[in-house]
Amino acid sequence: MYLAKYLAHAGLCSRRKAIELVKSGKISVNNIINTDPAYLVKTSDKVKYENKIIRLKQQQVFKYILLNKPKGYVSTVSDEKGRRTVLDLIKLKKAERIYPVGRLDKDTTGLILLTNDGDLAQKLTHPSNEITKAYHAIIDKDVEQKDLFSLSRGIRLEDGFVKPDDIFFTNNFSRKKITVKIHSGKKRIIRRIFEALGYNVEKLDRFLYAILTKKNLPVGGWRFLTKGEVKKLKNL
């Protein structure tokens, strides 16, 4: 098993985070720092993180949790500033380690998936898989039709070109309420595309993640995914 996959399967973190840990020199194999995420771990190898041996769990049970995140929570396992995290909302035994798949910033609300399945987390966050997310945004002022048209055609930011899959006024009664569908996973992408045209996003809520919706899930509420939902995510 590749080293990054080994760490994810052991429940240490997501596959993406595991790759970062390995490349940054924080993982040792047989007491030697190993920076190759594709290193093939042998049964005789001793893999360590922070001087602790990392072992694969016997018959690991994967958990898949969908959370409707409230405002004011950060999407991390822990926070060095002492801020509340999404894990504070989910009551599981400490041994049942899970982590967020991707991130929502502190002021953004809505759907976020948490799991200990590193393979699925990697699949859902890898750019090549183009997983769709949909948001309801409330802007600080009326959005002009020409600007909405510009966004629909795509806009160039400092880190590259971004084109929403779809963008439109949420209803006919307000020019401040915009619905955006996008597969880009870039940081603060919705807020930044509007800021580029002189607008500020006052509220942002993710109501769709891949095939998952907020149906019957109140703010701050969470539930386990059904077997059917997990199967559909793995087949995307």
C-alpha positions in Angstrom: 0.0 0.0 0.0 1.3 3.5 -0.9 2.5 5.5 2.2 -0.1 8.2 1.8 -2.9 5.7 1.4 -1.5 3.8 4.4 -1.8 6.9 6.6 -5.3 7.6 5.4 -6.5 4.1 6.0 -5.0 4.2 9.5 -7.4 7.1 10.2 -4.6 9.7 10.7 -6.0 12.1 8.1 -7.4 12.4 4.6 -5.3 11.2 1.6 -4.6 14.8 0.5 -3.4 15.7 4.0 -1.4 12.6 4.2 0.5 13.5 1.0 1.2 16.9 2.5 2.5 15.3 5.7 4.8 13.0 3.8 6.2 15.7 1.5 6.8 18.0 4.4 9.0 15.4 6.1 6.8 14.7 9.1 6.5 10.9 8.4 9.3 8.4 9.1 9.6 4.8 8.0 11.9 2.7 10.1 13.1 5.8 11.9 14.2 7.5 8.6 12.2 10.5 7.2 10.4 9.4 4.1 9.1 12.1 1.7 7.7 9.9 -1.0 3.9 9.5 -0.8 4.1 6.6 -3.3 6.5 4.6 -1.2 5.2 1.0 -0.9 4.8 0.2 2.8 5.9 -3.3 3.7 4.4 -5.4 6.6 7.8 -5.1 8.4 7.9 -1.3 8.2 7.4 0.9 11.2 5.6 4.1 10.1 5.7 7.0 12.6 4.1 10.4 13.0 5.2 12.7 15.8 7.2 9.7 17.2 4.1 7.5 17.4 3.7 4.3 15.4 0.9 4.4 12.9 -0.9 1.1 12.4 -3.7 0.0 10.1 -6.9 -0.7 12.0 -8.2 -4.2 12.0 -11.4 -4.4 10.0 -11.8 -0.6 10.0 -15.4 0.5 9.9 -15.8 3.6 7.6 -18.2 6.3 8.8 -19.8 8.9 6.5 -21.5 11.9 8.1 -23.3 14.8 6.5 -23.4 18.0 8.5 -25.3 21.2 7.9 -22.7 23.6 9.2 -23.7 26.7 11.1 -21.8 30.0 10.8 -18.9 30.4 13.2 -17.3 26.9 13.0 -14.1 26.1 11.2 -13.8 23.0 9.0 -10.8 21.4 10.6 -10.2 18.7 13.1 -8.6 21.1 15.6 -7.8 24.8 15.6 -4.7 26.5 16.9 -6.7 29.7 17.7 -9.1 27.8 19.8 -12.1 28.4 17.6 -15.0 26.0 17.4 -14.7 23.2 14.8 -17.2 21.1 13.0 -16.2 18.2 15.1 -17.6 20.0 18.1 -21.1 19.5 16.6 -20.7 15.8 16.1 -20.8 13.5 19.2 -18.8 10.4 18.5 -16.4 8.4 20.6 -12.9 9.9 20.4 -11.6 6.7 19.0 -13.9 7.1 16.0 -11.7 9.6 14.2 -13.2 11.4 11.2 -12.3 14.5 9.3 -13.9 17.0 6.9 -13.8 16.4 3.2 -12.7 19.8 1.8 -13.5 23.0 3.7 -16.1 25.7 4.2 -14.8 28.9 5.6 -15.9 30.0 9.1 -18.7 32.3 7.9 -20.1 30.0 5.2 -22.9 27.7 6.2 -24.2 24.5 4.6 -23.3 21.0 3.7 -20.0 19.4 4.5 -19.1 15.7 4.5 -16.9 14.1 7.2 -15.5 10.6 7.0 -12.6 8.3 7.8 -12.6 6.9 4.3 -9.4 8.3 2.8 -10.1 6.9 -0.7 -13.5 8.6 -1.0 -12.2 11.8 0.5 -9.5 11.9 -2.2 -12.0 11.1 -4.9 -14.3 13.9 -3.9 -11.6 16.6 -3.6 -9.4 15.7 -6.6 -10.0 18.5 -9.2 -10.1 16.0 -12.1 -13.4 14.5 -10.8 -15.1 17.9 -11.0 -17.5 17.3 -8.1 -20.4 19.9 -8.2 -21.2 22.1 -5.3 -24.1 24.6 -5.3 -24.5 27.7 -3.2 -27.1 30.4 -2.4 -25.3 33.7 -2.0 -26.6 37.0 -0.7 -24.7 40.0 -2.1 -24.2 43.4 -0.5 -25.9 45.2 -3.4 -27.9 44.5 -6.5 -25.9 42.6 -9.1 -26.0 44.1 -12.5 -27.1 41.8 -15.4 -23.9 42.5 -17.3 -21.8 41.4 -14.3 -23.8 38.2 -13.9 -23.2 37.6 -17.6 -19.5 38.1 -17.2 -19.4 35.6 -14.4 -21.3 33.1 -16.4 -18.6 33.3 -19.1 -15.8 32.9 -16.6 -13.4 35.3 -14.9 -9.7 35.3 -14.5 -8.4 35.5 -10.9 -4.8 35.7 -9.7 -4.7 31.9 -9.4 -6.3 31.1 -12.7 -9.4 31.1 -14.8 -12.7 30.2 -13.1 -16.1 29.5 -14.8 -19.2 28.5 -12.8 -21.1 25.6 -14.1 -24.2 27.7 -13.7 -25.0 31.1 -12.2 -28.4 32.9 -12.0 -30.7 35.1 -9.9 -32.3 32.9 -7.3 -35.7 34.5 -7.9 -37.4 37.3 -9.8 -37.8 39.5 -6.7 -34.2 40.3 -5.7 -31.0 41.1 -7.6 -29.0 40.4 -4.4 -29.8 36.7 -4.2 -27.7 34.6 -6.5 -27.4 30.8 -7.0 -24.0 29.4 -8.1 -23.1 25.9 -9.2 -19.4 25.2 -9.5 -17.0 22.4 -9.4 -13.8 24.4 -8.5 -12.5 23.6 -5.1 -10.3 26.7 -4.8 -10.3 28.5 -1.5 -13.1 31.1 -1.0 -13.8 30.8 -4.7 -17.5 32.1 -4.6 -16.5 35.1 -2.5 -13.5 35.9 -4.7 -15.3 35.9 -8.1 -17.8 38.5 -6.8 -15.1 40.5 -5.1 -13.3 40.7 -8.5 -16.3 42.7 -9.8 -16.7 44.9 -6.8 -19.3 43.0 -4.8 -19.1 41.4 -1.3 -20.9 38.2 -0.3 -22.8 38.8 2.9 -24.1 35.3 3.3 -23.1 32.1 1.6 -24.8 28.7 2.0 -23.9 25.4 0.3 -27.1 23.5 -0.3 -25.8 20.8 -2.6 -22.6 18.7 -2.4 -22.2 16.1 -5.2 -25.5 14.1 -4.9 -26.2 15.2 -1.3 -28.8 17.8 -0.3 -30.0 19.6 2.9 -33.4 17.9 2.9 -34.6 17.4 6.4 -31.3 18.5 7.9 -31.6 21.5 10.1 -28.7 24.0 10.7 -26.3 22.4 13.1 -27.8 18.9 12.4 -26.0 15.9 11.1 -26.8 12.3 10.0 -25.0 9.2 8.7 -25.2 8.7 4.9 -27.2 5.8 3.7 -25.6 2.8 2.0 -27.2 4.0 -1.3 -25.7 7.5 -0.9 -22.2 6.1 -0.2 -22.5 3.8 -3.3 -23.5 6.8 -5.5 -20.6 8.9 -4.3 -18.1 6.1 -5.0 -19.6 5.7 -8.5 -19.2 9.4 -9.4 
